Amino acid sequence: MKMEELAKVGGYKVPAAHHPFMRLGLEKLDLFHAEIADLEATLQDVVKLGGQDSEKKSAKLIKQLRSFEPSITMIGQIKAGKTSLVNAMVGRPDLLPADVNPWTSVVTSLHLNAALPADAPTATFQFFNKDEWDHLIENGGRIGELSARAGADEEMEKIRLQIAEMRDKTKRRLGRKFELLLGQKHNYAELNDDLVQRYVCMGDDFDDLDASGQQGRFADITKSADIYLTAATIPMPLCLRDTPGVNDTFMMREQITINALRDSRICVVVLSAHQALSSMDMGLIRLISNVKSREVVIFVNRIDELANPAEQVPEIRDSILQTLIDNNGPETPELIFGSAYWANIALGDNLDAIVADSAEAMFNWAEASLSAQTADMGTKELVWHLSGLPALFGAISDRITDGPGAEILTAARKRALNLIGGVRASSSIVSMRLEGDTVTVMPHNQLVQRLDRIAQTQINQLNDRLDSVFQQFGSRVDQSHRRFLDRALESLLQHLESRGEDEVWQYSPDGLRILLRTSYQVMRRNATMACDQVFAAASDDLSETYRAAFGVAVENFKITPPAAPDIPAPVTLGQTIALDLQTSWWKGWWKRRKGYRAFASGFYDLIEAETAPITAELKDRQTMDIRAMAERELREFLDEQRALLTDISEKSSLHLDDLKDIFGITAQQERAEIFDYIIDELTAQTHAAPQGPDQ
């Protein structure tokens, strides 16, 4: 690689979102998209085989494939450059404001290449509802609740003053409309910079408004933003979710980030090379500790600001890994080093715009990281490569194709197999009748009753099995919770006996998190097993119904059960609780108590109240969501099979003249050969496909 090339003013003027080098790292997504296209073509063949009766079912499955939109949640430190990185990833350096006030940051979801109706909005902004706003204003959010329980009057007074300032300035900007706006959603057909600034950005000064007073007008009450863009270099729909930092005054953004993580299978943690992981980031480590290690990517940004990246990067890597080990973080996560600044420079028109110190850092990093494979790259392509964006895209592509991508393909192939099996059974009925054979068919009412019994039996079986799994899980959670409180109380008493009341006692709640995470993993395995067993039993019942209803033995015919739903990670375990905050309010709580009994009862009540919402979230909301997902999967499977069986039943009663035109392909032998080919291909692909990361 010729080092002097990096100093050239170069490049060609291409719209930022269309730079060819932006495709680096996306090769696996290209292959995945090709597999989706192949499956769509197979489903079109099914339409030809089954005619109008299978067209709607195939069209529905094709629509689901096209709407598959894996999401990547970006979390990290404030000022680590998350937003600049997201802007670079979509090829639009100035899309989202990178310098916003911590109080006004919102979750911003960039939906790339989403399949939308023609009249769908390009941007949607959702405001906090009245209950959410009142919780912040009246209680001070999570930190307010915590301080109130601890009796931290001084801390509460600071929060009240900060909230009052925010509330007054918000009302001054919005006037009488303020109350009416809460809970509303604003949709826009076109996106522009002023629009984003109005809802997302306020800058670092509340009073720093533009001449029209529109900048940041709705920023305080905006909860989330959804923006729909076309990204020509990315071969499929993708959602990039930019979240606020997690270390905010009210912990409101921590909860918002937790909710965003729930909705994603892939998490990119953005750190600053200057503060890779510090004591300020324990909240960040707690969050990612509860996501599967395979689904976490750490991007260390801003290496352009290092004096000697070649020497400092290995040191930073070792420091991050050791910090994660010391604090029970994800094991062996993928670490990528780069610079969003360099990426956005590569997307611009003039490489001379680069800051001198950053250029020196780039030369230093290039000497250490470039290889013979980059020798033929152009100048901008080299800068893009050094920015780390290709490596980040490669890591994301791996996780999509091996995880949710593999799962959606396997599920779609199973459904396609069931569809082609039904069409083939229907074709056999038609063939026999056209050839003059007598076909004995179960009466329609009897068939419907049988299907009703199967559905009711299997749904009841599913709920019974999940009841047992969740009951065991709840008992384990309660037991772990009591054990933790008892151990912590014992530690507190030992501290008081050995060191007295003057020295502040500290105790980490990580032990509770580990116990609860282990219980959750056991529950996840048991719930998946229960779903697999019930889905297989439903498949067997339906296969037997085909034979009983039509008396036709179809070669290679079987019903393939759906896969158990993916159970989300217990990200709520990352929520901050009192023992995580060894700050002034904790010392205040300690000093206000006198006597062992006061310490013991006060501590037990405080920590029990703090941790009870976490255990309740796991036992109630998480299990309720898992049950709903499992039941929805089973009902959809049963409904699809019901439609296929009733279609066949109706064909058995059609007039012979109508049967002759029922399929697009009339030659029965040709149809049989195509059936065999499609079934063999789908079966081979389903068995060969990776099943995603371990549960």
C-alpha positions as CSV (number, residue, x, y, z in Angstrom):
1,M,0.0,0.0,0.0
2,K,1.4,3.4,-1.0
3,M,1.2,5.6,2.2
4,E,1.4,8.8,0.2
5,E,-2.0,8.0,-1.4
6,L,-3.7,8.7,1.9
7,A,-2.5,12.3,1.7
8,K,-4.0,13.0,-1.7
9,V,-7.1,15.0,-2.2
10,G,-9.1,12.5,-4.1
11,G,-12.0,10.6,-5.0
12,Y,-15.0,11.0,-7.2
13,K,-18.2,12.8,-6.4
14,V,-20.9,10.2,-5.8
15,P,-24.0,10.6,-3.6
16,A,-22.8,9.4,-0.2
17,A,-25.3,6.6,0.1
18,H,-24.0,5.1,-3.1
19,H,-20.3,4.8,-2.6
20,P,-19.2,1.4,-4.0
21,F,-16.7,0.8,-1.1
22,M,-19.6,0.9,1.3
23,R,-20.4,-2.7,0.3
24,L,-17.2,-4.0,1.9
25,G,-18.1,-6.4,4.7
26,L,-21.7,-7.0,3.4
27,E,-20.8,-10.1,1.3
28,K,-22.6,-12.5,3.5
29,L,-25.8,-10.4,3.4
30,D,-25.6,-10.5,-0.4
31,L,-25.6,-14.3,-0.2
32,F,-28.4,-14.3,2.3
33,H,-30.5,-12.1,0.1
34,A,-29.8,-14.5,-2.8
35,E,-31.2,-17.3,-0.7
36,I,-34.3,-15.3,0.1
37,A,-34.7,-14.7,-3.7
38,D,-34.4,-18.4,-4.4
39,L,-37.0,-19.3,-1.8
40,E,-39.3,-16.7,-3.3
41,A,-38.9,-18.3,-6.7
42,T,-39.7,-21.7,-5.3
43,L,-42.9,-20.2,-3.8
44,Q,-43.8,-18.8,-7.2
45,D,-43.4,-22.4,-8.5
46,V,-45.8,-23.6,-5.8
47,V,-48.4,-21.0,-7.1
48,K,-48.0,-22.6,-10.6
49,L,-48.6,-26.0,-9.2
50,G,-51.5,-25.1,-6.9
51,G,-53.2,-22.3,-8.8
52,Q,-55.3,-19.7,-7.1
53,D,-55.8,-21.8,-4.0
54,S,-52.1,-21.6,-3.1
55,E,-51.5,-18.1,-4.4
56,K,-52.6,-16.3,-1.3
57,K,-50.6,-18.6,1.0
58,S,-47.5,-18.2,-1.0
59,A,-48.0,-14.5,-1.3
60,K,-48.3,-14.2,2.5
61,L,-45.1,-16.1,3.0
62,I,-43.3,-14.0,0.3
63,K,-44.5,-10.9,2.0
64,Q,-43.1,-12.1,5.4
65,L,-39.7,-12.8,3.8
66,R,-39.5,-9.4,2.2
67,S,-40.5,-7.6,5.4
68,F,-37.8,-9.4,7.5
69,E,-35.9,-6.5,9.1
70,P,-33.3,-7.6,11.6
71,S,-32.5,-4.8,14.1
72,I,-29.2,-3.8,15.5
73,T,-29.3,-1.7,18.7
74,M,-26.4,0.7,19.2
75,I,-25.6,1.4,22.9
76,G,-22.7,3.0,24.6
77,Q,-21.1,5.9,26.4
78,I,-22.3,9.4,26.0
79,K,-19.9,11.2,23.6
80,A,-18.5,7.9,22.3
81,G,-19.7,8.8,18.8
82,K,-22.6,6.4,18.4
83,T,-24.7,8.8,16.3
84,S,-21.7,9.7,14.1
85,L,-21.1,6.0,13.6
86,V,-24.7,5.3,12.7
87,N,-24.7,8.2,10.2
88,A,-21.6,6.7,8.5
89,M,-23.2,3.3,8.4
90,V,-26.1,4.6,6.3
91,G,-23.8,6.8,4.2
92,R,-25.3,10.2,5.4
93,P,-22.8,12.0,7.7
94,D,-25.2,14.8,8.6
95,L,-28.4,12.7,9.0
96,L,-28.8,12.6,12.8
97,P,-27.5,15.3,15.2
98,A,-24.5,14.0,17.0
99,D,-24.3,16.8,19.7
100,V,-27.5,16.6,21.8
101,N,-28.4,17.4,25.4
102,P,-28.6,14.2,27.4
103,W,-32.1,15.0,28.7
104,T,-33.4,15.2,25.1
105,S,-31.9,12.1,23.5
106,V,-34.4,9.6,22.1
107,V,-34.3,6.2,20.6
108,T,-34.0,6.8,16.9
109,S,-34.7,3.8,14.6
110,L,-33.4,4.0,11.0
111,H,-35.4,1.6,8.9
112,L,-33.3,0.9,5.8
113,N,-34.9,-0.5,2.6
114,A,-38.1,-1.3,4.5
115,A,-41.0,-2.7,2.4
116,L,-43.6,0.1,2.9
117,P,-46.9,1.0,1.2
118,A,-46.7,4.0,-1.1
119,D,-48.6,6.3,1.3
120,A,-46.5,5.3,4.4
121,P,-44.8,8.1,6.3
122,T,-41.0,8.7,5.9
123,A,-40.7,9.8,9.5
124,T,-42.7,9.2,12.7
125,F,-42.1,10.8,16.1
126,Q,-43.8,9.4,19.2
127,F,-44.2,11.5,22.3
128,F,-44.1,10.4,25.9
129,N,-47.6,9.8,27.2
130,K,-49.0,11.6,30.3
131,D,-48.3,8.7,32.7
132,E,-44.6,8.5,31.5
133,W,-44.2,12.2,31.8
134,D,-45.8,12.4,35.2
135,H,-43.6,9.5,36.5
136,L,-40.6,11.6,35.6
137,I,-41.9,14.9,36.9
138,E,-43.6,13.8,40.1
139,N,-41.2,10.9,41.1
140,G,-37.9,11.9,39.4
141,G,-37.9,8.7,37.4
142,R,-36.0,5.6,38.6
143,I,-33.4,7.6,40.5
144,G,-36.1,9.6,42.2
145,E,-37.9,6.4,43.3
146,L,-34.6,5.0,44.6
147,S,-33.6,8.1,46.5
148,A,-37.1,8.4,48.0
149,R,-36.9,4.8,49.3
150,A,-33.5,5.4,50.7
151,G,-34.6,8.7,52.4
152,A,-31.9,10.6,50.4
153,D,-33.4,14.0,50.9
154,E,-30.4,16.0,49.5
155,E,-30.3,13.9,46.4
156,M,-34.0,14.2,45.9
157,E,-33.8,18.0,46.2
158,K,-31.2,18.1,43.4
159,I,-33.5,16.0,41.2
160,R,-36.5,18.2,41.9
161,L,-34.6,21.3,40.9
162,Q,-33.3,19.7,37.6
163,I,-36.8,18.4,36.8
164,A,-38.4,21.8,37.5
165,E,-35.9,23.5,35.2
166,M,-36.7,21.0,32.4
167,R,-40.4,21.2,32.9
168,D,-40.6,25.0,32.9
169,K,-38.5,25.4,29.8
170,T,-40.5,22.7,28.0
171,K,-43.8,24.5,28.8
172,R,-42.4,27.8,27.7
173,R,-41.5,26.4,24.3
174,L,-44.7,24.4,23.7
175,G,-47.2,26.7,25.5
176,R,-50.8,25.6,25.8
177,K,-50.2,22.7,23.4
178,F,-47.9,20.9,25.9
179,E,-50.6,18.8,27.6
180,L,-52.3,18.0,24.3
181,L,-49.1,16.8,22.7
182,L,-48.4,14.1,25.3
183,G,-49.1,10.6,23.9
184,Q,-49.4,11.9,20.3
185,K,-47.6,10.7,17.2
186,H,-46.5,13.0,14.3
187,N,-46.0,11.5,10.9
188,Y,-44.3,13.2,7.9
189,A,-44.2,12.2,4.2
190,E,-40.8,13.8,3.6
191,L,-37.6,13.9,5.8
192,N,-35.4,17.0,6.1
193,D,-32.7,18.3,8.5
194,D,-35.0,20.8,10.1
195,L,-37.5,18.0,10.9
196,V,-34.9,15.9,12.7
197,Q,-33.6,18.9,14.6
198,R,-37.0,19.8,15.7
199,Y,-37.8,16.5,17.4
200,V,-34.4,14.9,18.2
201,C,-31.8,17.7,18.7
202,M,-31.7,20.4,21.2
203,G,-28.0,21.0,21.6
204,D,-26.1,21.4,24.9
205,D,-27.9,24.6,25.9
206,F,-31.6,24.7,26.5
207,D,-31.8,28.3,25.5
208,D,-29.8,27.9,22.3
209,L,-32.7,28.0,19.9
210,D,-32.5,29.2,16.3
211,A,-34.2,32.3,15.1
212,S,-37.5,30.6,14.5
213,G,-37.5,28.9,17.8
214,Q,-38.0,25.5,16.1
215,Q,-34.8,23.7,16.9
216,G,-35.5,21.1,19.6
217,R,-39.1,22.3,19.9
218,F,-40.4,18.9,20.8
219,A,-37.1,17.3,21.9
220,D,-38.0,17.0,25.6
221,I,-41.2,15.1,25.1
222,T,-40.1,12.9,22.1
223,K,-39.8,9.3,23.2
224,S,-38.8,7.7,19.9
225,A,-38.2,8.5,16.3
226,D,-38.7,6.1,13.3
227,I,-37.1,7.2,10.0
228,Y,-37.4,5.3,6.8
229,L,-34.5,5.5,4.3
230,T,-33.2,3.8,1.2
231,A,-29.7,2.5,1.5
232,A,-28.6,1.3,-2.0
233,T,-25.4,-0.4,-0.8
234,I,-27.2,-2.6,1.8
235,P,-28.9,-5.6,0.0
236,M,-31.9,-6.1,2.3
237,P,-34.0,-4.3,5.0
238,L,-32.2,-3.5,8.1
239,C,-33.0,-1.4,11.2
240,L,-30.2,0.5,13.0
241,R,-31.5,1.7,16.5
242,D,-29.5,4.6,18.0
243,T,-30.1,4.8,21.7
244,P,-29.2,7.4,24.4
245,G,-26.3,6.7,26.6
246,V,-27.2,4.9,29.8
247,N,-25.6,7.0,32.5
248,D,-28.2,9.8,32.8
249,T,-29.5,11.7,35.8
250,F,-32.9,10.1,36.0
251,M,-32.2,6.6,34.6
252,M,-35.1,7.2,32.2
253,R,-32.9,6.6,29.2
254,E,-31.6,3.4,30.8
255,Q,-35.1,1.9,30.8
256,I,-35.6,3.1,27.2
257,T,-32.3,1.4,26.1
258,I,-33.4,-1.8,27.9
259,N,-36.6,-1.8,25.9
260,A,-34.7,-1.2,22.7
261,L,-32.4,-4.2,23.5
262,R,-35.5,-6.4,24.0
263,D,-36.5,-5.8,20.4
264,S,-33.1,-6.6,18.9
265,R,-31.0,-9.7,18.5
266,I,-27.8,-7.9,17.8
267,C,-26.1,-5.3,20.0
268,V,-23.2,-3.0,19.0
269,V,-21.5,-1.4,22.0
270,V,-19.8,1.8,21.1
271,L,-16.9,2.9,23.3
272,S,-14.5,5.8,23.1
273,A,-10.8,4.9,22.8
274,H,-10.1,7.5,25.4
275,Q,-12.3,5.9,28.1
276,A,-12.7,2.4,26.8
277,L,-14.3,1.0,29.9
278,S,-14.3,2.7,33.3
279,S,-16.1,2.7,36.5
280,M,-18.7,5.0,34.9
281,D,-19.6,2.2,32.5
282,M,-20.7,-0.5,34.9
283,G,-24.2,0.1,33.8
284,L,-23.2,-0.6,30.3
285,I,-21.5,-3.8,31.3
286,R,-24.5,-4.9,33.3
287,L,-26.7,-4.5,30.2
288,I,-24.6,-6.4,27.8
289,S,-23.9,-9.1,30.3
290,N,-27.4,-10.3,29.9
291,V,-27.3,-10.5,26.1
292,K,-25.8,-13.6,24.4
293,S,-22.1,-13.2,24.0
294,R,-22.3,-14.1,20.3
295,E,-24.8,-11.3,19.7
296,V,-22.6,-8.5,21.2
297,V,-20.1,-6.6,19.1
298,I,-17.9,-3.9,20.7
299,F,-16.8,-1.1,18.5
300,V,-14.0,1.1,20.0
301,N,-14.5,4.4,18.3
302,R,-12.4,7.6,18.0
303,I,-9.0,5.9,17.5
304,D,-8.3,8.9,15.3
305,E,-7.7,10.9,18.5
306,L,-5.0,8.5,19.8
307,A,-1.4,9.7,19.5
308,N,-0.1,6.2,18.5
309,P,-3.0,3.8,17.6
310,A,-0.6,1.1,16.6
311,E,0.7,0.8,20.1
312,Q,-2.3,1.9,22.1
313,V,-5.0,-0.3,20.5
314,P,-3.6,-3.6,21.8
315,E,-3.3,-2.1,25.3
316,I,-6.9,-0.8,25.1
317,R,-8.1,-4.3,23.8
318,D,-6.4,-6.0,26.8
319,S,-7.9,-3.5,29.2
320,I,-11.4,-4.0,27.9
321,L,-11.2,-7.7,28.0
322,Q,-9.9,-7.7,31.5
323,T,-12.6,-5.3,32.7
324,L,-15.3,-7.5,31.2
325,I,-13.7,-10.6,32.9
326,D,-13.5,-8.7,36.3
327,N,-17.1,-7.6,36.1
328,N,-18.8,-10.7,34.7
329,G,-19.3,-9.2,31.3
330,P,-19.7,-11.2,28.0
331,E,-17.1,-13.8,27.4
332,T,-14.8,-13.3,24.3
333,P,-16.9,-10.6,22.5
334,E,-15.7,-9.4,19.1
335,L,-13.8,-6.2,19.4
336,I,-13.4,-3.8,16.4
337,F,-11.4,-0.6,16.5
338,G,-12.1,2.3,14.2
339,S,-13.1,5.8,13.7
340,A,-16.5,7.2,12.6
341,Y,-14.7,10.4,11.9
342,W,-12.6,8.7,9.3
343,A,-15.6,7.0,7.8
344,N,-17.5,10.3,7.4
345,I,-14.3,11.8,5.9
346,A,-14.3,9.0,3.3
347,L,-17.9,9.7,2.5
348,G,-17.2,13.4,1.9
349,D,-16.0,15.2,-1.2
350,N,-12.6,16.3,0.1
351,L,-10.1,14.3,2.0
352,D,-8.1,17.5,2.8
353,A,-10.8,18.3,5.3
354,I,-9.3,15.8,7.7
355,V,-7.7,17.3,10.9
356,A,-3.9,17.2,10.9
357,D,-3.6,15.2,14.1
358,S,-6.2,12.7,12.9
359,A,-4.3,12.3,9.6
360,E,-1.1,11.4,11.5
361,A,-3.1,8.9,13.6
362,M,-4.4,7.4,10.3
363,F,-0.9,7.0,8.9
364,N,0.2,5.3,12.1
365,W,-2.8,2.9,12.1
366,A,-2.4,2.2,8.4
367,E,1.2,1.0,8.8
368,A,0.1,-1.4,11.6
369,S,-3.2,-2.7,10.2
370,L,-3.1,-2.7,6.4
371,S,-2.0,-5.8,4.4
372,A,-1.4,-6.9,0.9
373,Q,-5.1,-7.4,0.4
374,T,-5.6,-3.6,0.5
375,A,-2.9,-2.8,-2.0
376,D,-5.3,-2.3,-4.9
377,M,-7.7,-0.1,-3.0
378,G,-8.3,3.6,-4.0
379,T,-7.6,6.4,-1.5
380,K,-11.2,6.7,-0.2
381,E,-11.6,3.0,0.0
382,L,-8.5,2.8,2.1
383,V,-9.8,5.4,4.5
384,W,-13.1,3.6,4.7
385,H,-11.2,0.3,5.4
386,L,-9.2,2.0,8.2
387,S,-12.3,3.4,9.7
388,G,-13.3,-0.1,10.8
389,L,-16.7,0.1,9.1
390,P,-16.1,-3.0,6.8
391,A,-15.1,-5.1,9.8
392,L,-18.2,-3.8,11.7
393,F,-20.5,-4.6,8.7
394,G,-18.8,-8.1,8.5
395,A,-19.5,-8.8,12.1
396,I,-23.1,-7.7,11.8
397,S,-23.6,-9.7,8.6
398,D,-22.3,-12.8,10.4
399,R,-24.7,-12.4,13.2
400,I,-27.7,-11.8,11.0
401,T,-27.1,-14.7,8.7
402,D,-26.1,-17.2,11.5
403,G,-28.9,-16.0,13.8
404,P,-32.2,-14.5,12.9
405,G,-31.6,-14.8,9.2
406,A,-31.0,-18.6,9.5
407,E,-34.1,-18.9,11.6
408,I,-36.4,-17.0,9.2
409,L,-35.1,-19.0,6.3
410,T,-35.5,-22.4,8.1
411,A,-39.0,-21.4,9.3
412,A,-40.0,-20.2,5.8
413,R,-38.7,-23.4,4.2
414,K,-40.7,-25.5,6.7
415,R,-43.8,-23.6,5.9
416,A,-43.1,-24.0,2.2
417,L,-42.7,-27.7,2.6
418,N,-46.0,-27.9,4.4
419,L,-47.6,-25.8,1.6
420,I,-46.2,-28.0,-1.2
421,G,-47.3,-31.1,0.8
422,G,-50.8,-29.8,0.9
423,V,-50.8,-28.9,-2.7
424,R,-49.4,-32.3,-3.6
425,A,-52.1,-34.1,-1.6
426,S,-54.7,-31.9,-3.3
427,S,-53.2,-32.8,-6.7
428,S,-53.5,-36.5,-5.9
429,I,-57.2,-36.1,-5.2
430,V,-57.6,-34.2,-8.5
431,S,-55.6,-36.8,-10.4
432,M,-57.6,-39.7,-9.0
433,R,-60.9,-38.1,-9.8
434,L,-59.9,-37.1,-13.3
435,E,-58.9,-40.7,-13.9
436,G,-62.3,-41.9,-12.8
437,D,-61.3,-43.3,-9.4
438,T,-63.7,-43.1,-6.5
439,V,-62.4,-40.9,-3.7
440,T,-63.7,-41.4,-0.2
441,V,-63.5,-38.1,1.7
442,M,-64.3,-37.3,5.3
443,P,-67.5,-35.1,5.4
444,H,-66.6,-31.4,5.7
445,N,-68.3,-30.9,9.1
446,Q,-66.5,-33.9,10.6
447,L,-63.2,-32.6,9.3
448,V,-63.8,-29.2,10.8
449,Q,-64.7,-30.8,14.2
450,R,-61.5,-32.9,14.1
451,L,-59.4,-29.9,13.4
452,D,-61.1,-28.0,16.2
453,R,-60.3,-30.8,18.6
454,I,-56.6,-30.9,17.5
455,A,-56.3,-27.1,18.0
456,Q,-57.9,-27.1,21.4
457,T,-56.0,-30.1,22.6
458,Q,-52.6,-28.8,21.5
459,I,-53.1,-25.3,22.7
460,N,-54.1,-26.7,26.1
461,Q,-51.1,-29.0,26.0
462,L,-48.8,-26.0,25.3
463,N,-50.2,-23.9,28.1
464,D,-50.1,-26.8,30.6
465,R,-46.5,-27.5,29.7
466,L,-45.5,-23.8,29.9
467,D,-47.4,-23.4,33.2
468,S,-45.2,-26.1,34.6
469,V,-42.0,-24.5,33.2
470,F,-42.9,-21.0,34.4
471,Q,-44.0,-22.3,37.9
472,Q,-40.6,-23.9,38.4
473,F,-38.9,-20.8,37.1
474,G,-40.8,-18.6,39.5
475,S,-39.9,-20.8,42.4
476,R,-36.2,-20.6,41.4
477,V,-36.4,-16.8,41.1
478,D,-38.0,-16.4,44.5
479,Q,-35.5,-18.7,46.1
480,S,-32.6,-16.9,44.5
481,H,-34.0,-13.6,45.6
482,R,-34.4,-14.7,49.2
483,R,-30.9,-16.3,49.2
484,F,-29.4,-13.1,48.0
485,L,-31.1,-10.9,50.6
486,D,-30.2,-13.3,53.4
487,R,-26.5,-13.4,52.3
488,A,-26.3,-9.7,51.9
489,L,-27.9,-9.1,55.3
490,E,-25.5,-11.5,56.9
491,S,-22.6,-9.7,55.2
492,L,-23.9,-6.4,56.5
493,L,-24.2,-7.7,60.1
494,Q,-20.6,-9.1,59.9
495,H,-19.4,-5.7,58.7
496,L,-21.1,-4.0,61.6
497,E,-19.7,-6.4,64.1
498,S,-16.1,-6.2,62.8
499,R,-15.8,-2.6,61.6
500,G,-18.6,-0.8,63.2
501,E,-21.0,1.9,61.9
502,D,-18.6,4.5,60.8
503,E,-17.2,2.7,57.8
504,V,-19.6,2.6,54.8
505,W,-20.4,-1.0,53.8
506,Q,-20.4,-2.0,50.1
507,Y,-22.0,-5.1,48.5
508,S,-22.3,-6.0,44.9
509,P,-25.7,-7.3,43.5
510,D,-24.0,-9.1,40.7
511,G,-24.4,-12.4,42.6
512,L,-28.2,-12.0,42.3
513,R,-28.0,-11.2,38.6
514,I,-25.9,-14.4,38.0
515,L,-28.4,-16.5,39.9
516,L,-31.3,-15.1,38.1
517,R,-29.6,-15.3,34.7
518,T,-28.8,-19.0,35.3
519,S,-32.5,-19.7,36.3
520,Y,-33.6,-17.9,33.1
521,Q,-31.3,-20.0,31.0
522,V,-32.8,-23.2,32.5
523,M,-36.3,-21.8,31.9
524,R,-35.4,-20.9,28.3
525,R,-34.3,-24.4,27.5
526,N,-37.3,-26.0,29.2
527,A,-39.7,-23.6,27.4
528,T,-38.1,-24.4,24.0
529,M,-38.3,-28.1,24.7
530,A,-42.0,-27.8,25.6
531,C,-42.8,-25.9,22.4
532,D,-40.9,-28.4,20.3
533,Q,-42.8,-31.3,21.8
534,V,-46.2,-29.8,21.4
535,F,-45.5,-28.5,17.9
536,A,-44.3,-32.1,16.9
537,A,-47.4,-33.6,18.4
538,A,-49.7,-31.2,16.5
539,S,-47.8,-32.0,13.3
540,D,-48.3,-35.8,13.9
541,D,-52.1,-35.2,14.5
542,L,-52.4,-33.2,11.3
543,S,-50.5,-35.8,9.2
544,E,-52.9,-38.5,10.5
545,T,-55.8,-36.2,9.6
546,Y,-54.7,-36.0,6.0
547,R,-54.6,-39.8,5.7
548,A,-57.9,-40.2,7.6
549,A,-59.7,-37.4,5.7
550,F,-58.8,-38.4,2.2
551,G,-57.5,-42.0,2.3
552,V,-54.8,-41.0,-0.1
553,A,-51.2,-42.1,0.5
554,V,-48.9,-39.3,-0.9
555,E,-45.3,-40.2,-1.3
556,N,-42.9,-38.2,0.9
557,F,-45.8,-36.5,2.5
558,K,-45.4,-35.2,6.1
559,I,-46.2,-32.1,8.1
560,T,-43.1,-30.3,9.3
561,P,-43.6,-28.6,12.7
562,P,-42.6,-25.0,13.2
563,A,-39.5,-24.1,15.2
564,A,-40.0,-22.9,18.8
565,P,-39.9,-19.1,19.0
566,D,-36.6,-17.4,19.9
567,I,-36.8,-16.4,23.6
568,P,-35.5,-12.9,24.3
569,A,-32.5,-12.3,26.6
570,P,-33.3,-11.1,30.2
571,V,-31.9,-7.6,29.6
572,T,-33.9,-6.2,32.5
573,L,-31.2,-7.8,34.8
574,G,-29.0,-4.9,33.6
575,Q,-31.2,-2.4,35.4
576,T,-29.4,-0.3,38.0
577,I,-30.4,-1.0,41.6
578,A,-29.4,0.7,44.8
579,L,-26.3,-1.4,45.5
580,D,-24.9,-0.4,42.2
581,L,-24.8,3.2,43.1
582,Q,-22.0,3.7,45.7
583,T,-22.4,7.4,45.6
584,S,-23.2,10.3,48.0
585,W,-26.8,9.3,48.6
586,W,-25.7,5.8,49.7
587,K,-23.3,7.4,52.2
588,G,-26.1,9.6,53.3
589,W,-28.4,6.6,53.9
590,W,-25.7,5.0,55.9
591,K,-25.0,8.0,58.2
592,R,-28.7,8.5,58.9
593,R,-29.0,5.1,60.6
594,K,-27.9,4.2,64.1
595,G,-27.9,0.8,65.6
596,Y,-27.6,-2.7,64.1
597,R,-31.4,-3.2,64.0
598,A,-31.9,0.1,62.0
599,F,-29.3,-0.9,59.5
600,A,-30.6,-4.4,59.1
601,S,-34.3,-3.6,58.7
602,G,-33.7,-0.5,56.6
603,F,-31.3,-2.3,54.2
604,Y,-33.6,-5.4,53.8
605,D,-36.6,-3.3,53.0
606,L,-34.7,-1.0,50.6
607,I,-33.1,-3.8,48.6
608,E,-36.2,-6.0,48.6
609,A,-38.2,-3.0,47.2
610,E,-35.4,-2.3,44.6
611,T,-35.1,-5.8,43.4
612,A,-38.7,-6.9,43.5
613,P,-39.6,-5.1,40.2
614,I,-36.7,-7.0,38.5
615,T,-37.9,-10.4,39.7
616,A,-41.5,-9.6,38.9
617,E,-40.5,-8.5,35.4
618,L,-38.8,-11.9,34.8
619,K,-41.6,-14.0,36.3
620,D,-44.6,-12.0,34.9
621,R,-43.8,-10.0,31.8
622,Q,-41.1,-12.1,30.3
623,T,-43.0,-15.3,30.7
624,M,-46.2,-13.7,29.5
625,D,-44.4,-12.6,26.3
626,I,-42.9,-16.1,25.8
627,R,-46.3,-17.7,26.2
628,A,-47.9,-15.2,23.7
629,M,-45.1,-15.9,21.1
630,A,-45.4,-19.7,21.5
631,E,-49.2,-19.7,21.2
632,R,-49.1,-17.3,18.2
633,E,-46.7,-19.7,16.4
634,L,-48.9,-22.7,17.1
635,R,-52.1,-21.0,16.1
636,E,-50.6,-19.7,12.8
637,F,-49.4,-23.2,12.1
638,L,-52.8,-24.8,12.8
639,D,-54.6,-22.1,10.8
640,E,-52.4,-22.7,7.8
641,Q,-53.0,-26.4,7.9
642,R,-56.7,-25.9,8.4
643,A,-56.8,-23.8,5.2
644,L,-54.9,-26.5,3.2
645,L,-57.2,-29.3,4.5
646,T,-60.4,-27.5,3.8
647,D,-59.1,-26.5,0.3
648,I,-58.6,-30.2,-0.5
649,S,-62.0,-31.1,1.0
650,E,-63.6,-28.6,-1.3
651,K,-61.8,-29.9,-4.4
652,S,-63.0,-33.4,-3.7
653,S,-66.6,-32.1,-4.2
654,L,-66.0,-30.0,-7.3
655,H,-67.5,-30.9,-10.6
656,L,-65.1,-32.8,-12.9
657,D,-65.3,-30.1,-15.5
658,D,-64.0,-27.5,-13.0
659,L,-61.2,-29.8,-11.9
660,K,-59.6,-29.7,-15.4
661,D,-58.7,-26.0,-15.1
662,I,-57.9,-25.9,-11.4
663,F,-54.1,-25.9,-11.8
664,G,-51.8,-23.9,-14.0
665,I,-49.9,-27.1,-15.0
666,T,-52.2,-29.8,-16.4
667,A,-49.8,-32.6,-17.1
668,Q,-49.9,-34.7,-14.0
669,Q,-46.6,-36.5,-14.7
670,E,-44.8,-33.1,-15.1
671,R,-46.4,-31.9,-11.9
672,A,-45.3,-34.9,-10.0
673,E,-41.7,-34.5,-11.1
674,I,-41.7,-30.8,-10.0
675,F,-43.2,-31.8,-6.6
676,D,-40.3,-34.2,-6.1
677,Y,-37.7,-31.7,-7.1
678,I,-39.1,-28.9,-4.8
679,I,-39.6,-31.2,-1.8
680,D,-36.0,-32.6,-2.2
681,E,-34.5,-29.1,-2.5
682,L,-36.4,-27.6,0.4
683,T,-35.7,-30.6,2.6
684,A,-32.0,-30.5,1.9
685,Q,-31.8,-26.7,2.5
686,T,-33.7,-26.9,5.7
687,H,-31.4,-29.6,7.1
688,A,-28.3,-27.9,5.9
689,A,-29.1,-24.4,7.3
690,P,-27.5,-23.3,10.5
691,Q,-29.9,-23.0,13.4
692,G,-28.6,-19.8,14.8
693,P,-26.7,-19.2,18.0
694,D,-27.1,-21.5,21.0
695,Q,-30.0,-20.8,23.3
